Amino acid sequence: MSDVVQKLWGFCHTLRHDGIDYGDYIEQLTYLLFLKMADERGIGLPRDCDWRTLYKQTGTNLIDHYVDVLRKLAKEKGLLGQIFAGAQSRFNNPVNLKRMLSLIDETEWTALNVDVKAQAFEGLLEKAASEGKKGAGQYFTPRVLIQSIVRCMKPDPRVHKDFTIGDPACGTGGFLVCAYEWLIEETKGGAVDRELAKRLKSSTYFGQDLVERPRRLALMNLYLHGLEPEITLGDAIYEVPSSRRYDVVLTNPPFGTKGANQAPDREDFTIETSNKQLNFLQHVLTILKPGGRAAIVLPDNCLFEGKAGEVFEILMQDCNVHTILRLPRGTFSPYSQGVKANVVFFQKGFPTENVWIFDARSNVLGITKKERPLSLSHFAEFEKCYGDDPNGGSKRKELGEQGRFRKFHVSDIKQRDYKLDITWLKDESLEDGEDLPEPQDLAAEAITELEAVVDDLREIVRLMDKQEPVAA
C-alpha cells in the first residue's frame, strides 16, 4: 500500500504545476477511484460514464468526456447524484489526466484485503500534513483507535429492526465504515438474512458533516462497501436536529475553537457555552435514544475548562458516564500534534454511579508516524479492562494507584465540581529530558491551553454583555 501511496503522491507534485493543489488532487483521485472500483465491483453506472469508456478516450476528447461524466453523474437521482453533486474537473492537460487514469488502472483495488481507498487517502493526507498543510484532520481519525472503540461499543444492528448508528461529525465516514466492518466480521463475512441486508444498505448508518468534501468522501466510502447511507450536509451544533434518534453514536468532533464565537440558540442545550466540543456532547445527548450508548472523542480541556463541569453534571444525571480512556500523546499525529485527548463512553437513561478511568498516556512514549506508530497494542489492555458489555456493565477490577484502571464514585466527581481531568500515575517520562515531547508538540499543547483560557475570557465577556446596567 505504501508503494501505491508513494506513486500517487509523486504524481501530485507533478499536478501542482498544472494548478491542482493537494485538496483538489485528493478530490479528483476520489472521483476516479470511485469509477475504477465501481467497475471492478460491477456497480451499474449511466451510459458512457463507466471506467472503461473513460479510459479509452485520448487528447481533448478525454478532457471533454471526463467533464461530461461528472456532469451526468451529478444529475443522477439518489446517492450517486449526491456523491457527484457539484463535481468539477480540475484537469486542463489531457496528458496528466491520462497518466492519472493509467496509474489507477494498474491496480485491482478491490482485490486487496484492506479498505484500499481509506488507506490511500490516509497515506496521502499524512503526506499533506507533514508538508505543513492544514485541515487534513477533518478527514481522519486513526483507524486503530476507531476499531478499538467499535470493538468496545459493539454496534450490532441484529439487536432489533430499528437499530441505527450515527456520527454527527462523520468526516470521511471512518466510524460508520468500521462499524459495518465489525458486523461483517461478527457474521463471518456478512452472512445475514434478506431483511437485515436491506436494512443495512439504507436505514442503519447515518452521518452528518459541515464540509462538502469529506461528506462526499464518506458517501463514496460507504457506497463502495455496498451501502447507501444518509449523510447530510450541515452544522450539527447550530441547526435544529431532525427527529431521528440513534441506538449508538460514535464520533470525533473537530478540535479547536474556529468559528465557535457564540453559543448555539437551542432549547435542548441546558448549558449555554461557545465551546464546540461541549456543545457536541450536549447534541449527542439529544440524538441518543433512551438506553442508547455513545463514545465521543474530546480534547483534555473539555474535561475541566469553563462550563465543562456544568455540562458533565447534567450528563451524569441523565447518563451513565461509565468509562473514560486517556489517549496516548500524539494519537492524532501528524494532524493535531500535541493535542491530548480522551474517549468518553456513556449510556443514556441511567444516572452515573461510578466513572472508570483508564490511563493509556502516563509513562507511554508519545506516538509518532514512523518510529512509534499507533497500534492495536496501545489499546489491548484497555479493551480487556472495558469488558464484553458495550454499556460498561461488565465486572471490572480496580487496579489501584499503581495501575492504569481506577474507579471513582460520583460523590468524588461531585467534590471536584464534575471536572474529570483526574490523574494518579506519576508520569516519569516527563522528568526524563531525553523522552520529552518534541518542541512543536509542546508548543501545540501550550496553544490548546491558551485557547481554553481565551474561551473562558470570551464566556466572561459574553456574560458581562448580557448583564443589564445597574440603576443609579
C-alpha positions in Angstrom: 0.0 0.0 0.0 2.9 2.4 0.8 4.2 1.9 -2.8 0.8 2.9 -4.2 0.6 6.0 -1.9 4.1 7.0 -2.9 3.3 6.7 -6.6 0.1 8.7 -6.3 1.8 11.3 -4.1 4.7 11.7 -6.6 2.1 12.4 -9.3 0.5 15.0 -7.0 3.7 17.1 -7.2 3.5 16.9 -11.0 -0.1 18.2 -11.0 0.7 21.1 -8.8 2.4 22.6 -11.8 -1.0 22.3 -13.6 -2.7 24.4 -10.9 -4.1 21.4 -8.9 -3.5 21.7 -5.2 -3.5 19.0 -2.6 -7.2 19.2 -1.8 -8.2 19.3 -5.5 -5.9 16.4 -6.2 -7.4 14.2 -3.5 -10.9 15.1 -4.7 -10.1 14.2 -8.3 -8.5 11.0 -7.1 -11.7 10.2 -5.3 -13.8 10.5 -8.4 -11.5 8.4 -10.5 -11.0 5.7 -7.8 -14.8 5.5 -7.4 -15.2 4.9 -11.2 -12.5 2.3 -11.2 -13.8 0.4 -8.1 -17.4 0.6 -9.3 -16.2 -1.1 -12.5 -14.4 -3.8 -10.5 -17.5 -4.4 -8.3 -19.9 -4.4 -11.2 -21.8 -1.4 -9.9 -24.1 -0.1 -12.7 -23.5 3.5 -13.9 -25.2 5.6 -16.5 -24.4 5.0 -20.2 -20.8 6.1 -21.2 -20.0 7.0 -17.6 -18.1 3.8 -16.8 -14.4 3.5 -16.3 -13.7 1.5 -19.5 -15.3 4.2 -21.7 -13.4 7.0 -20.0 -10.1 5.1 -20.1 -10.4 4.6 -23.9 -10.5 8.4 -24.6 -7.4 10.4 -25.6 -6.4 14.0 -26.1 -9.0 16.8 -25.8 -11.8 14.1 -26.1 -10.6 12.7 -22.8 -10.9 16.1 -21.0 -14.4 16.7 -22.6 -15.6 13.2 -21.8 -14.5 13.4 -18.2 -16.4 16.7 -17.8 -19.5 15.1 -19.3 -19.2 12.1 -16.9 -19.0 14.3 -13.9 -22.0 16.4 -15.1 -24.1 13.3 -15.9 -23.4 11.6 -12.6 -24.2 14.8 -10.7 -27.7 14.8 -12.3 -28.5 11.2 -11.2 -31.1 10.6 -8.5 -30.3 9.2 -5.2 -26.9 8.6 -3.7 -25.0 8.6 -6.9 -26.1 12.2 -7.6 -25.2 13.2 -4.0 -21.7 11.8 -4.4 -21.0 13.8 -7.6 -23.1 16.9 -6.7 -21.1 20.0 -7.8 -18.2 17.8 -9.0 -15.9 19.6 -11.5 -12.8 18.6 -13.4 -9.6 20.3 -12.4 -7.6 18.9 -15.3 -6.6 21.2 -18.1 -3.9 18.9 -19.6 -5.1 15.6 -21.1 -1.7 14.1 -20.7 -1.9 14.5 -17.0 -5.4 13.1 -16.8 -4.4 10.1 -19.0 -1.4 9.4 -16.8 -3.6 9.6 -13.7 -6.0 7.0 -15.3 -3.1 4.7 -16.1 -1.7 4.9 -12.5 -5.1 3.9 -11.1 -5.7 1.3 -13.7 -2.5 -0.6 -12.8 -4.0 -1.8 -9.5 -7.0 -4.0 -9.0 -8.1 -2.0 -6.0 -11.0 -4.2 -4.7 -8.8 -7.3 -4.7 -6.6 -6.1 -1.9 -7.7 -7.3 1.5 -7.9 -3.8 3.0 -10.1 -0.7 2.8 -7.8 0.5 0.0 -9.4 3.9 -0.6 -9.2 4.7 3.1 -5.6 3.5 3.2 -4.7 5.6 0.1 -6.3 8.7 1.4 -4.9 8.3 4.9 -1.4 8.0 3.4 -1.9 11.0 1.1 -3.3 13.1 4.0 -0.4 12.1 6.2 1.9 13.4 3.4 -0.1 16.6 3.1 0.0 17.2 6.9 3.7 16.5 7.0 4.2 19.1 4.3 2.6 21.6 6.7 -0.8 21.7 5.0 -3.6 22.4 7.4 -7.1 20.9 7.5 -6.2 17.3 7.0 -7.6 16.4 10.4 -11.1 17.0 9.2 -10.8 13.8 7.1 -9.2 11.5 9.6 -9.4 9.6 12.9 -6.7 6.9 13.3 -8.2 3.6 12.1 -6.6 1.7 15.0 -8.4 4.0 17.5 -11.8 3.7 15.7 -11.5 -0.1 15.6 -10.8 -0.3 19.3 -13.8 2.0 20.1 -16.1 -0.1 17.9 -15.0 -3.4 19.5 -15.9 -2.0 22.9 -19.2 -0.5 21.7 -20.4 -3.5 19.6 -22.8 -1.6 17.2 -24.9 -4.6 16.3 -28.0 -4.0 14.1 -29.2 -7.5 14.7 -30.5 -6.4 18.2 -33.8 -5.0 16.8 -35.2 -4.0 13.4 -35.0 -0.2 14.1 -31.3 -0.2 15.2 -29.5 2.9 14.0 -25.9 4.1 14.2 -25.0 7.8 13.8 -22.0 10.1 13.6 -22.8 13.9 13.7 -19.2 14.8 12.7 -18.5 11.9 10.3 -15.7 13.3 8.2 -15.0 10.6 5.6 -17.1 8.1 7.4 -14.4 6.2 9.3 -16.6 5.3 12.3 -19.5 4.2 10.1 -17.3 2.1 7.9 -15.6 0.4 10.8 -19.0 -0.3 12.5 -20.1 -2.1 9.3 -16.8 -4.0 9.0 -17.2 -5.1 12.6 -20.6 -6.6 11.8 -19.2 -8.3 8.7 -16.5 -9.9 10.9 -19.1 -10.9 13.5 -21.3 -12.5 10.9 -18.3 -14.3 9.3 -18.3 -12.4 6.0 -21.8 -10.9 6.0 -24.0 -14.0 6.3 -27.2 -12.1 7.2 -30.8 -12.6 6.2 -32.5 -10.7 3.4 -34.4 -8.4 5.7 -31.3 -7.3 7.6 -29.3 -6.9 4.4 -31.9 -4.5 3.2 -31.9 -2.5 6.5 -28.1 -2.3 6.5 -28.0 -0.9 3.0 -30.1 2.1 3.5 -31.5 2.6 7.0 -28.9 1.7 9.6 -25.9 4.1 9.1 -26.3 7.8 9.3 -23.9 10.7 9.3 -23.5 14.5 9.0 -20.7 16.8 8.2 -20.3 20.6 7.9 -17.9 20.4 4.9 -18.8 19.2 1.4 -15.5 17.4 0.6 -15.3 15.0 3.5 -19.1 14.3 3.2 -18.5 13.4 -0.4 -15.7 11.0 0.6 -17.9 9.4 3.3 -20.7 8.8 0.7 -18.2 7.2 -1.7 -16.6 5.2 1.0 -19.8 3.6 2.2 -21.3 3.2 -1.3 -18.3 1.2 -2.3 -18.9 -1.0 0.8 -22.3 -1.8 -0.7 -24.2 0.7 1.5 -26.4 3.7 0.6 -26.3 5.7 3.8 -27.8 9.1 4.6 -25.0 11.6 5.1 -26.4 15.1 5.4 -24.5 18.4 4.9 -25.0 20.9 7.7 -23.9 22.2 11.1 -24.8 19.7 13.8 -24.5 22.3 16.5 -26.2 25.4 15.3 -29.0 23.7 13.3 -32.0 22.1 15.0 -31.6 18.3 14.7 -34.1 16.1 12.9 -36.4 13.8 14.9 -34.2 10.8 14.2 -32.6 9.2 17.2 -29.8 6.6 17.4 -29.0 3.4 19.4 -25.3 4.1 19.0 -23.4 7.3 18.4 -19.7 7.2 17.6 -18.0 10.5 16.8 -14.9 12.6 17.0 -16.0 16.3 16.8 -13.5 18.7 15.2 -10.9 20.0 17.6 -10.2 23.7 18.0 -12.3 26.8 18.5 -12.5 28.2 15.0 -16.0 29.6 14.4 -17.1 29.0 18.0 -17.6 32.6 18.9 -21.2 32.3 20.1 -23.3 29.8 22.0 -25.9 28.0 19.8 -29.6 29.0 20.3 -31.0 25.6 21.1 -33.7 24.8 23.6 -32.3 21.3 24.1 -28.9 22.6 25.3 -29.2 23.0 29.1 -25.8 24.7 29.4 -25.0 27.7 27.3 -21.5 27.7 26.0 -19.5 28.6 22.9 -17.2 25.6 23.3 -17.8 23.4 20.2 -16.9 20.1 21.8 -19.0 20.6 24.9 -21.9 21.5 22.6 -21.3 18.3 20.6 -21.6 16.5 23.9 -25.0 18.1 24.5 -26.0 17.3 20.9 -25.1 13.6 21.3 -27.2 13.5 24.5 -30.2 14.8 22.4 -29.9 12.5 19.5 -29.4 9.3 21.5 -32.4 7.0 22.1 -33.3 6.2 25.7 -30.9 3.3 26.6 -28.7 4.3 23.6 -24.9 4.4 24.1 -22.2 6.8 22.8 -18.4 7.1 22.5 -17.1 10.6 21.8 -13.5 11.8 21.4 -12.8 15.0 23.4 -9.7 17.0 24.0 -8.4 17.3 27.5 -9.7 20.9 28.0 -13.2 19.6 27.7 -12.8 17.7 30.9 -12.0 20.8 33.1 -12.3 24.2 31.4 -15.1 26.7 31.8 -18.5 25.1 31.5 -17.2 21.5 31.4 -18.2 20.8 35.0 -21.7 22.1 34.4 -22.1 20.0 31.2 -20.9 16.8 32.8 -23.1 17.4 35.8 -26.1 17.4 33.5 -24.7 14.4 31.5 -24.2 12.4 34.7 -27.7 13.0 35.8 -29.2 11.7 32.5 -26.5 9.2 31.5 -24.2 6.6 33.0 -20.8 8.1 32.2 -19.1 4.8 32.9 -15.7 4.9 31.2 -13.0 7.5 30.1 -10.0 6.5 28.1 -7.0 8.9 28.3 -5.4 8.6 24.9 -1.6 8.4 24.4 0.2 11.6 23.4 0.4 12.1 19.7 -2.6 9.9 18.9 -3.6 12.3 16.2 -0.1 13.0 14.8 0.6 14.5 12.4 -2.8 16.2 12.1 -3.2 17.7 15.5 0.2 17.4 17.0 0.4 17.9 20.8 -3.4 17.7 21.3 -4.1 15.5 24.3 -7.5 13.7 24.0 -9.8 11.2 25.6 -12.7 8.9 24.7 -15.8 9.3 26.9 -18.2 6.4 26.9 -21.8 6.7 28.3 -25.3 5.3 28.2 -28.4 7.4 28.2 -31.2 6.9 30.7 -29.3 5.8 33.8 -27.6 8.2 36.3 -23.8 7.8 36.8 -22.7 5.9 39.9 -19.1 5.2 39.1 -16.7 6.6 36.5 -13.8 4.2 35.5 -10.8 5.9 34.0 -8.1 4.1 32.0 -4.8 6.0 31.7 -3.2 5.0 28.4 -0.9 8.1 28.5 1.2 8.2 31.5 4.6 6.6 31.1 3.8 5.7 27.5 6.2 7.1 24.8 4.5 9.6 22.5 3.1 8.4 19.2 4.9 9.2 16.0 4.0 8.2 12.5 7.3 6.4 11.8 9.3 5.4 14.9 6.4 4.7 17.2 3.1 4.5 15.2 -0.2 3.9 16.9 -1.0 0.2 17.1 -3.5 -2.3 18.5 -1.2 -2.9 21.4 -1.8 0.6 22.7 -5.4 -0.3 23.4 -5.3 -4.1 24.1 -5.2 -3.7 27.9 -7.9 -1.1 27.9 -10.3 -3.3 25.8 -9.7 -6.2 28.3 -10.5 -3.9 31.2 -13.5 -2.5 29.5 -15.1 -5.9 29.2 -17.7 -7.5 27.0 -20.7 -5.4 27.9 -20.9 -2.5 25.5 -22.8 -0.5 28.1 -19.9 -0.7 30.6 -21.7 -3.2 32.8 -19.0 -5.9 32.8 -17.4 -6.9 36.1 -14.3 -4.8 36.4 -11.2 -4.9 38.6 -9.9 -1.7 40.3 -6.1 -1.7 39.7 -5.2 0.7 42.5 -2.9 3.7 42.5 -0.1 1.9 40.6 -2.5 0.5 37.9 -3.9 2.1 34.8 -7.6 1.4 35.6 -9.4 3.1 38.5 -12.9 3.7 39.7 -14.2 7.0 41.0 -17.6 7.2 42.7 -19.9 10.0 41.6 -19.5 11.6 45.0 -15.8 12.0 44.3 -16.6 13.6 41.0 -19.1 16.0 42.6 -16.4 17.2 45.0 -14.3 18.1 42.0 -17.2 20.1 40.6 -17.6 17.4 38.0 -14.2 18.2 36.4 -12.8 14.9 35.1 -9.1 15.7 34.5 -8.2 13.1 37.1 -4.6 11.6 37.1 -2.9 9.5 39.7 0.1 7.9 37.9 3.4 9.8 38.2 4.5 10.3 34.6 8.2 9.6 34.8 8.7 10.2 31.1 8.1 13.9 31.6 11.0 14.0 34.0 13.4 12.4 31.5 14.9 15.1 29.3 15.5 12.5 26.6 11.9 11.5 26.4 10.3 14.9 26.5 7.8 15.6 23.7 9.0 17.3 20.6 9.2 21.2 20.8 6.3 21.5 18.2 4.2 19.2 20.4 4.9 21.2 23.5 4.0 24.4 21.6 0.8 22.8 20.3 -0.1 21.9 23.9 0.5 25.4 25.0 -1.7 26.8 22.2 -4.5 24.4 23.2 -4.3 25.6 26.9 -4.2 29.2 25.8 -7.3 28.7 23.6 -9.0 27.2 26.7 -8.2 30.4 28.6 -9.5 32.6 25.7 -12.7 30.6 25.7 -13.1 31.3 29.4 -12.5 35.0 28.9 -14.9 35.1 26.0 -17.5 33.5 28.2 -16.9 36.1 30.9 -17.3 38.9 28.3 -20.5 37.4 27.0 -22.0 37.2 30.5 -21.0 40.8 31.2 -22.6 41.9 28.0 -25.8 40.2 29.0 -26.0 41.9 32.4 -28.3 44.9 32.5 -26.8 48.2 33.8 -27.5 48.8 37.5 -29.9 51.7 38.0 -28.4 54.7 39.8 
